[in-house]
Amino acid sequence: MNSKIVSIGFLAILVISAATLSVASAATLGDLNGDNKITTADATIVLSIAASGEWDENADVNGDGCITSLDALMILQSAAGSTGATELKIAGSTTVLPIAEECASAYMANNPGSQIDVSGGGSSYGVKAVANGTVDIGTASRDLKDSEIAAYPNLVTHSIARDGVAVIINPANPVSDLTMAELQGIYTGTITNWDELGGNTATIAVVSREDGSGTRDCFVQAVLKPISGDIIAGAVILDSNDAMRTEVSGNENAIGYLSLGYLDSTVKATSLDGILPTIENIGSGNYAISRTLLMITNGAPDAGEKSFLDFVLSEDGQQIVEEANFIPVV
């Protein structure tokens, strides 16, 4: 074995000291392939030089007059630093969840070493979690409430997509259109049977979302707040878009609402005052129930948070938004 090659055991001992060496020096000397970047390819070249016993001053990263695997290690550390490896926790709205998950997967694929953990919990949870530092980025499918702005004045919102809230019924239900007044009557309990709307003689099973849901907040603001109405006490309350879709798809007499991004063939979206919840109608403002989807940071985003947010708002990120059946904002 060439005496200039550091053994694996000795290399392990040197890891701590290598980590303290200036990455700047590695970035200055370690570009062995001349591409103006420090990458794992440069470390491979250094190992080849060390094994051959040849000399290249650009490979002597630590300046000790020898070319060893320690020099390769320093290049690997510099390469890891130059990728901008990011560690983030993201949580909140189940509506934003598929966007956040797909963007996180794509970001990690493009930035080796990064780790982004994404979960739901609801919009209110997302706001509280980012405010108290449980997560780095919160997500919400509604605007911040006045009480949240007062309690957490440092929160900064970042618009990442537009969305509509579709009113859904079972595909077997013959009803296909509702007026806003009819929808208000269903959810406040003044309309209780489908035959009042041209449907079958059957009691309407009203399904809604839990308190803290951004989708519920959007629905209430658009549908019930104008008449100062409240959701009927007997409504079935569910905690996610998935659960809402499952419930309505399995009950011929149910009515509910969910994010456009969760709409599929297992349920039927009704038109509202003759207007269907399509991307075109939501984008134009013609459909009555719509909102902006948010990612939230506690203060101005730090480098890692900004890097991820920049990706979400990039062409690739907004393509993910569109493929998830939401509306890009860029």
N, C-alpha and C positions, 0 to 999 in steps of 0.2 A: 504493500500500500504506500502511495506517495506520502512522504512525511509532511507535506504541506496541507494534506486534507485532515481537517479536524474530525475526530471520531464522534459518533453519535452521542456517546455519554458525555464527552467534554462539551459538545454543542449544547446539550441540555443545561449544563451548568452555566453556560454563558448567556442563556436566553435573557435573564434579568438584566445583565449589564448591557446587552445589545439593545434592549428596549429603551435604555436611557441615552443611547447615542443619538446624535443629531440626525433627524431624517433629512434635513436640508443637505447634509454632506452626501448622503446616499443619492439624493435626487440630482446632485451636481455631478457625481462620478459614475453612477451606475447605469447610464443609458448605453448599454453595450451594443444594441442593434441599431442605434441611431434614429429611433422613431420619435425622439423628444418626449418619451414617456417612460416611467419606471414601472415595469410589469414583471410578471412571473417569468416571461421569456428571457428577460435580462438575468434573472437568478439562475436559470438553466445554463445560460452561456458561461456565467461565472463558475459554476460547478464543472463544466467541461474544461475551462482553462485551468482550474485547480488540479483536475485529474491528469491533464496532459503535462503539467509542469511548466507550461509557457507563462509568459509575462505580458500583462496589459495593465498599464497604470490606471485605466478607468475601472478596472475590476477590483482594485485595491481600495475598497470603499472606506475601511476604517483606518487606512494609512499606516498599517503596521509593517509594510514591506513584504507581506506575504499575501497570497491569494488563497483563501480557504472558504470552507462552507459558512464560516461566520459572515463573510462578505455577502454571500448569497442570502443568508438569513436577514441581514439588514436591508437588502433590496426587497425581499418579500414583505418586510414590515413597512417599508416605504410604499410599496405597491398597495398594500392594504389601506394605508392612510390616504393614498391618492384617489381611491375609489369613492371616498366619502361614505363609507359604510354607515348605515343609519339603523338605530334601534328605536322603535316607536310602539306605543300602545294606543289603539284607536277604539272607541266604543260609543254607542248611542243608538241612534235611529235604526230600526229594522228596515226602513225604506232605503236609507243610504247604504245599508250593509252590503248589498251585492256590488255596488260601485266601489266601496272601500276595499272589499275583498279582492276584486279583480285588479284594481289599481295596485294594491299591495303586492299581489303575485307578480304582476308585470314589472313593478319597480324592483323587487328583489331579484328577479331574473336579470335585470339590466345592471344591478349593483351588487355583485357578489359580496357576501359577508353581512349584508343588511338583514335585519329581522324586524318585521312589522306584524304585530299581533292585532287582529281585528275581531270585535265582538259586538253584540247588540245591547239590549237593555232598555231601549226607548230614548226618545229625545230628551226628556227631563233628566234621565240618568246621565246622558252624554254631557249635558250642560254642567251638572254638578260634579261629574267625575273630572272634567278638564279643569274646573275651577279649583277643586281641592287637590289636584295633582295626582289623582289615581291613574289618569291617562294623559298622554301628551296632546292628543287631538280628540275632541268630542265631535259627535255628529248630531245633526238635528234636521227634522223635516218641517220645521216651522221657524218663524222669527223668534228671537229672544223675547221673553215676557218682560214687562216693565219691572216686575219684582226681581227678576233675575239680573237685569241690568243694574238695578239698585244694589243688589247683594254682591254682584261680581263685576264691578266696573271695569276691570282690566280685560275682560273677554273681548276677543276680536273675531268677527265672523268672516268667513270666506265662502262666497257663493260658488258652487261647483256644478250645479245642474238645475233644471226646471222640471216640475212634475205636476201631474194632475191626479186628483182623487176620483176614481171611477166608482159609480154606483153599480153594484152587481146583484144579479139574481140568478137563480138556477136556470140552466139552459132549457129545461122543460116548461118553464113558466111562459105563457103566451104573451105576457106584457112585454113591450119593447121600448116604450117611451113614458117618461114621467115629466110633469111640470115641476117647477121649484115648489109651488104651493102644495102639490101632492106629496112630494118628498118631505116637506116640513110636516105635513099632516101625519105621515107614517111614523116619523121619529118622535113626534110629540104625543101620539096616541089618539088623534082625532080620526084617523083613517086606520081601520083595523082588519079589513077583509079585502082580499084581492078582487072580489067581484065589484067593489066600489071603483075599481080602476080598469074594468073590462077583462079581468082575469077569472080564474076559477073561484068557486065559492070555497074559500079556505082562509083561516086566520093567518095574518101576516106574522111571520117570525122575525122580529127585529134584532139585528146583530150589530154590535158596536165595538169600539176599542176601549182599552183601559185608560184611566186618568194618567196623564203623563205622556201619552202617545201624541206624537206630532201629527200623525194622520187624523186622529180624532180632533185635535185642536183645529186643523185646517178645515175639516168638515163642519165643525160647530161654528167657526167664524163665518164661513160662507153660507151655511144653510140655516142654522138656528139663531145665531146672534141677531140677524135683522128682524126677527119676530120676538126676540127675548124668550126663546123657547128652550126647554130642557129635554134631554133624551129620556124617553119613556122608562119608568122604573123597572119594567119587566124585561128590558132588553138583555139578550145574551152578551156578556162582555168577554172579549178575547184579547190576547196580549201580543199578537203579531199579525202581519199581513198573511203569512202562511196559514195560520190558524183560521183567519177570516175566510180565506179562499176555500179551505177544506170544509168548513162548516156550511158555507153557502152551496158548494158543489154537492153536498150530501143531503140537502134539505130543499125539496121542491118549493116550499113556501117561504123560504128565507130571503131576506134582503140585507145587504151589507155594503161596505165600501172599502176600497184598498188603493194602494199606489198603482199608477199606470204600469210601472215596471213589473208588477206581480200579476198582471192580467194575462190569462191564458184561456184555452178552449174549455176548461172544466167549469167555467162560470160565464155568464153573459152580462156584458155592460149595457145598461140602458142609456138611451139618449136623455138629455136633460133639456127640456124646452126645445126639443128637436135637434139638439147638437150632441154628437157623440164625443167621448173623451179620446180624441186622437192627438197625436203629436202636433199635427197641423193646427187643430182647433185650440189646443192649449198654448202653443207658441204664439198664435195670433191674438190670444186673449178672449176668444169667443166662448170657450167653455168656462163655466162659472166657478168650478172648484179647482184651484191650482195653487202652487206654492213654489218657493225657492228652497233647494236643498243646500245645507250648510255643513262646512267643517269649521271647527272653532278652536282657537288657541288661546292660552292664557297669556295675554300680552302679544307683542310682535313675535312671530314664529322664529325659533332659533334655526341654526343652519340645517339640522336634520329635518325639522318640520317644514321649513321653506322648500327644501329640496323635494320632499314628497308632494307638497301642495303645488309646486311648479309642474311636477309630472302630471298630476290630476288635471291641471288646466292646460297642459300641452296638447298638441294635435293627437298624440297617441292616447293620452288620458281621456280626452273628450270623445275619441272614437269608442272607448270602453263605455262611456256614459251613453252614447247613442245605441250601441249594441245591446245595452241593458234596457232599452226602451224608455230611456229618459231623454231630456232635451238638453243639448249642450248649451253652455253659456258663452263659449268663446267661438 
